[in-house]
């Protein structure tokens, strides 16, 4: 892409990334974008733009900020993907108000591979976390890109499981330099190394509440199907599901306890016609061709996964864990007569081998390894 054209797209991003409707009005009024930086204030006011967008376009430092953004992207290895570029994800073009510029950090080739959204509540139950992590791992190990939003709860479990089995894409509700929540900084770094971090927001954009419903349309748009693992009756995950339906994507849900608040949304989706999910096969069956057949063929030719061998120390620690009752690292230290530092190394190894699932606050639960 020519430098001037990229500068035009970045200028538009800096001015209106958080106001997509204003952005598309600008694109319609300035198809070539070249004159956008010198637009007349009166002309801008006639376009019925958000006031903040006009103020940013008239900022005398806007062009300097454009150069700074492009240079930062170059130094960090972030790829800028405008709407009119060939490598812009074709499935995103189909949604309402598609993002006009993507900031992509990591393996951008994943945007052309079959993806499934795995989303859910931040206040997840232990059951929901286990299902999300196992489902994401099973899908990723069969070549499916797992897409989620890096939030606490179900999103975090989905990303962790996907990294164990394959690759994942995390869609931000802020600039790529602003990992939110901060507890997931380490996870975001792992995703950057083995997957993709994606945002429509420029660097230094803070995570603001209304960004997240907008982010959800990207998660839904990138995916062939959307799986809701746990959700309350009113939640952002149901917004993602509705956006997926509007974009003609399949919506699936994991059934839950009828007395649990975080299962009311998923049970409601199933009652309304969403496919009930019990395993990765249920998800793949709903994918369009040729992806469904390709994934099934890959599964039939995959060698059986071998059970990772544990050291005697790891085996002893694993036996002290429960599959339904989280144990704190301090309790494990007392039970095994080991130091916290020794245990943290062992717990990381157990997690990497698929035998342990870490929870918030240095709690852990046991995972019974299965092929």
N, C-alpha and C positions, 0 to 999 in steps of 0.2 A: 504494500500500500504506500502511496506517495505520502511524504511527510506532512504536506499541507492538509491533505484529506484527513489524516489521523488527528492532527491538531484540531480540526473542525469538530470531529466527533468527541474529543476529550473536552473541548470547550462546552459543547452541549451537555456532556455528562456533569461537569462541574456546576453548570447552571441549573440543571433540572433533573438529576438522577432520582431525586425524591419526589418528583412531580411528573410522572410519565405522560399524563394527558397533555400537559403543557409542552412537553418535549415533542410529542407527535404533532401538535399544532405548529411548532417551530419548523419541524421537518417538512410539513406541508407548505408552509409559507416560504421556506428557504430550501428548496429541494437539493441544491448543490452545497448548502451549508457555508459556502465560502464567504458570504456577506454577513454572516450571523454576528461576528465580532464587531462589526461596524454598523449594526442596525440602529435605526433612528428610534428614540424613546417613544415618540408618538405612534410609530408603526407597531412597536411592540405592545403598546397599551391597547391597540385595536384588536389584538389577537386573543384577548381574554385570558391572559396568562396569570399564573399565581404571582402575587406581588414580589415574593422572594426571588422568583426566577428573573424578573425584570431587573431587580436590584443587583443580582449577581452578574447578569450580562453587561450592565453598565459600570461594573466595578473596574476602575482604571488598572487594577493589577491582575485582571483575569487572564491576560495573555501570558504573563509571567508565571501564573499558577499552572497554566496549560503545559508550559515547558518543563516546569518542576515535576509535574505528574508523569510526563512521558519519560523523563530522566530517571525518576524513582523506579518506574516499572522496568526500565532497561537494566538498572543496577540490581534489582531484586530477582530478575528473571520472570516477571509477571507479563503474560501475554495480553494485549488489548485486542479484543475481537469485536469490531463494529458490525452492525446489522447487515450491511451490504457486502461483507466479506464471504468468500466461499466456505471458510471453515466455521462460520456461524452455525450453531446447531439447527438443522432444518425443522426439527419438531418444535423448537421455540418460536419459529416464525408463525406457527399456526395459532398461538394463543392470543387472547385479548390483551392489548397493551404490552407487547413483548419488550424486553429490555433492549435498548438500542446500542448499548456498549457493555461488553462483559470484561471483567477483570479476572483473569484465570491464572492460577498459580499452581503448577504441578504438571500432571500428565494431561494435556489438553486433548489428546487423541481419545480419551474416554468419552468425550461429548458425542462421538459418533457410534458408540457401542450401546447395546440394549441395556436400559436402566430401569430399575424398579424403585419407587419411593417407599421407604419404611419409616413411618412417623407415629407420633403418639404423645401422650401427656408428659409433662415434666414431673408430675407427682405419681410416678409409676409404682406399681406394686412389684414385689419380688417376682411374682409369676410373669408380669409383663416384661420385666427386664430380661428374664431367662428366655422367654419366647422370642423377643426381638433380637437378642444376640444370636441365638441358635438359627433363627430363620435367615438373618442376614448372612451369617457364615455359610449356611447351606446354599443360598443363592449365589453368593460371591464365588464359592468354590466351583461353581458350574458356569462361570463366565458372565454372570449378571453384575452390572455396576449398581451398587446400592447407593441410593441418593437420599440424603436427609439434611437436617438443618442445624446440627451441632449443639442443639439445646440439651439441657440436663434431662435425665430420664430416658425415655425410649430412644430418642435420637442418638444419645451417647452410646447406648447399648448396641444400636444398629451399626454405628460406625466401628465400634470395637470388634463386633462379630465379623463384619465385612473385611476388616484388615486382617483378621486371622485366616479368612478363606480366600481373599482376593483383593479387590479394590473398592474404593468408595469415593463419592463426591459430597463435599459439605458446602451448602449454600449459605452465605452470610447475610445477616440483616444489617451489616455495617461495612466499613472499609476493610480490606484484607489485613491491614495492620492493626485492627482492633478486634482481637479474638473475644467473643462473648458467648457464654460466660467465661470469666478468666480461669476457672477451674479446668477448662478444656484446652489450655494452651499447649500442653504436652501432646494431647490427642491431635490437635490441629497440625502440629509439627509432623507427627507420624503420617497424617493424611497427605500433607504436602509432599512427603518423600515417596509415598506409595499410592497416591491417588490425586485428587484435585480439590483445591479451595476455589470457590467461585463467588463473585459478587457483582452487582450492577452499580455499587456505590464507590465513589472515588476514595483514595487513601484519606485517612484522618476523619472519615465520616463516623460519628458516634452511633452506637446502637440505640435507636429511638423506637418506642413502642409500635408506632404505625408502620415502621419498616418491615416488621415480621409478616403481617398479612400479605404485603407486596412480595416479600421473599418467597412466600408459599406458592405463588403462581409460577415461579421459576422451577421449584421442586416438582410441581405437578406437570409443568410443560415439558421438562426434560425426560419424564418417565413414560414408559409404556403402560404401567399400572401403578396404582397407589395402594399400599397396604397400611391400614390403621390398626395398630396393635392394642392400644388402650387410649380412651378419650372420654372425657365427661360429655354431657349432652350439649354443652356450649363450650367449644374449644377451638383453638387454632388448627388442630389436626382435622377437624370436620370441615373447616374452611378449605384446607388443602384438598380434601376429598371432593368437595363441591366444585372446586376449580378443576380438578381432574375430570369430573363428569362433564363440565362445560367444554373441556378440550377433547372430549370423546376418548378419554382414557378409561381403562377398567378400574373399578374401585372394589377392594376386598377388605375384609375385617376379621380380626381374631375374636372369637367369642369369649366372654368373661363371666364372672360371678354376677348374677342378677341383682345382688344386694350391694355390689360395689359401685361407687360413684364413677370410678374411672373406667368402668365397663358399660355404662349407660349409653355412651355415644357409639361404641362399636356394635353393641347389641341392637341399637336403633338402626344402624346402617344395614345390618344383616336382615332385620325385619323388613327394611325397605327394598331389599333386593340385592344388596352387596353379597358377593360370594364369601362363604365361610372358609377361613383358612386354618388348616391344621398342620400343614407341612409345606415345604418348598414346591412340591409337585402341584399343589392346588394353585399356586401363583403362576407357575410356568404354563399350566393348561389354559390360562386366560390370556396369554401373550399372543399378539398377532404373528402371522407367518411373515418372513421365514424364520423369525427368531425362535418360535416354539420348537420347531423341528431341529434347528441347529443345536439348541441347548439339550434337547433330549438325546440327540446323537452323541454329543460330547459326553453326556452322562453315561451312555452305554459303553463308551470306549475308555472311560477313566479307570486307571488302575485303582484297586482298593487301597484306601488310605490306611497306613500302618499306625498302630497305637504307639505314641511316643513312650519311650522307656523312662521311668522315673529313677532317680538315685534313691538310695535307702533313706536319706534325710528327707527328700521330697515326699516319698511314700509315707513316712511317719507323720509329716505335717498334714498331708492330704487326708489321712485317716482321722485326723482330729476335726475336720471340717464337716459341716452339715449342708445338705442340699436345700433345706428350707429354713434354716435358722442362721442368719449371719453371725460371724464371730469377729470380734475386734482383734487387731494385731496385738494389743496388750494381753488379751486372754490367751492367744496362741503362744505368746512368749512364755507365759506362766505354765501352760500345759506341756510345752515341749522343752522347757528349760533352755531356751535360746535367747540371744540378744535381739533387740528390735532390728538392728542393722543386718544381722544374719538372716532374719526372717524376711525382711523386705527383698533381699536378693532371691531367696527361695520362692517367695510369692510371685515375683516377676517371672521366674523360670516356669513356674506352674501355670501362670496365665498364658505365657507364650506357647506352652504345650497343650493348652486347651482344657486344663483340669480345674482351673479356678476362675471365678468371676469377681473382680474387685467392685466394691460399692463405695459410695461416698463415706467420708469419715474414717477411712482405713478399716472398713469392714470387708469381709470376704465370705463367699459361699462356694460350696463344692460343685463342680460340674463333673458328671459321670461321662467320661469320654466315650464317644460312639463314632463309628466309621461313617 
